[in-house]
Amino acid sequence: YHKSKGTFYAFLSIKETGMSSEAFAEKLLEEEQVVVVPGNAFGDYGEGYIRISFASAMENIRIGMDRLEVFMQRIAESR
């Protein structure tokens, strides 16, 4: 992740999961109730990434990031 200047979005690589950006976003929503935008929504170069937004209350961001961490740990353990 590279910190952006002047935006409230982050584009995170999920390539190490081996999942498509759409599959990752759907599974994250299903399992952790966290909504992200699959990178392929931004064209072919976005595949392998997800976009997250920080345009929410800090507590919601913390909860979402904690759930994302749990999700990523579960994926890592299953490999």
Helices and strands as residue ranges (DSSP letters): E 9-13, G 15-17, H 21-32, E 37-38, G 39-42, G 44-46, E 49-53, H 58-78
